[in-house]
Amino acid sequence: MNKRALIKKIVTKLMDELDVYLRAAQFSRAEATHESSKAENKYDTRGLEASYLARGQSKQALEIKAAITEFENLPVKNFGAGDPIDLGAAVELDHAGECSVYFIGPRAGGTEVVHDKKEILVITPQSPLGSQLVGKKIGETFQLAVGDRKQAAKIIDVK
């Protein structure tokens, strides 16, 4: 697996998301300051709501910018069979006969990309699954919480 290419795909996806949030924040800001959003009475909060929305979108854009920076600065490490899982690992799991691939990233948990014809989900070490995986090695099994039940999962590969 070419991890540099994987990280580049993650960064590209995050840049696309950043563009969407920046445009949305700009639109919301314009809406908040537009003459038509001026309060007509004390119960009219359109302008205020638009300003709150713009602020939230701007904060999300800053989070995405920080994630992009961290991924761009993430050292590429190739994990061997005996290496414990850590930040930067691509982990393949088998649970209930289904294989899933996860990338342990510094931020942006929930981001999905397709790489080498596999769907890869970014998780962080702080996430429930990430915290279970960090420190484990190929071949280890653990209990994976799926909804309100647990099932055994086995680490098939770490790259």
N, C-alpha and C positions, 0 to 999 in steps of 0.2 A: 504494500500500500504506500502510495506516495503521499506522505503527510503534508508536505508543503502545498501540494495541489489541493488537498482536503481543506487545509486552513485557508487557502486562497478562496475556495468556494464559500466557506463560512463567512469570510470577510466581505465577499461580493454580496452575499445575501443580506448581511447586516447593513451594507452601504445602501442597498435598495430600500430596506426598511427605514433607514435614516432619511433618505430622500422623501419618502412618504410622510414621515412625521414632521419634517421641516416644512413641507408644503402645507400640511394640515394646520400646523401652528401658525403659519403666515396667514392662511385663510381665516382662522379663528380670530387672530389679532385684528385683521381688517374688519371682520364682522363686529368685534367688540367696540371698535372705535368709529364705526360707520354711523352716519347721522340717523339712519333708520333704527339703530339699536338704542338710541337715547330713550331713557325711561319716560313713559307717558304719565305714570302715576307711581305711587310708592310700592305697588305690587308687581310692577313690570321689571323683571330681572334679566331680560334677554342679553343685554350688554354685559352684565356681571357674569352670567353663566358662560358667555363666549370667552370672557377674559380668563375665567377659571379653566376652561377647556384648553385655551392657548397655553396657559402656564403648565398644565399637565403634559401636553404634547411636547413642549419645550424641554421639560424635565426628562421625558422619555428619550428625546433626541440626544440629550447629554449622556444618558445611560448607554445608549447605543454607541455613541462616539467613544466612550471609555472602553466599551467591549471591543470595538474595532482596534483601538490602540493596544489593548492587552493581547489580542490574538496576533496582531502584527509583530509584537515583541516576544511571543511565546517561543521558547527554544524547541526545536524539533528533536525529540528523543525517540529512538527506536528501542522498544522494550524487548528483552529476550525472554525465553521460557521461564527463567527463574526470577525475573524482576517483579517486584510488587507493583501493582497498579498505582498510578499517580497522575498528576496533572499532565495532559498531553497524550494520554494513552487512548488508543482505539481498542475497545473491548467488545468481543463477540460472545453473546450469551445464548445458551439453550435453555428454554423454559417451556415445559409441556410440549416438547417437540418443535417449537418455533424458535428460529434463530433471529436475534436482534443485534444490531451494532450500535454502540454508543461511543461518543468521543468525550473524554473528560476535559472540559474547557474551563477557563477562568471566570467566564460570565456567559450570558446569553443562553442560559438553559432553556430548552424547548425549541431551539432553532433546528430545523431539519434541512438536510441537503442530500442529494443523491451523488454518490461517488463510487466509482468502479461497479456500477449497476446495483448498488446497495443503498438503501435508505439509512442514513446515519443521523441519530438524534444527539444533539449536544446536551450534556448534563454537567452539573457542577459538583465539586466535592461536598458542597453543603446540602445538596438535594438528598432525599431519602435513599435513592438508589446509589448515587455517587458516594455517599458516606458508607454504604455497605461494601462497595467495590474497592475503595482506596485501601491499599495494603494487601489485598488478596492476590493470588497468583493463578496461572493457568491450571485447570483441573479441579480447583476448589469449588465446592458447592455451598449454597447458602439459601435461606428462606426469602423468597421474593414476595412482597405484599402485592397482591393483585385484587383491587377492590377491597372487600372485607375478608378475603381468605388469603392464605399463604400457599405458595407452591415452591418446590425445589427448583433452583436455577444453577446451572453449571457454567463456569467460565471456560469457553472453548479456546479462545485465542486472545492474545494481547499483542498489539503492535505499537 
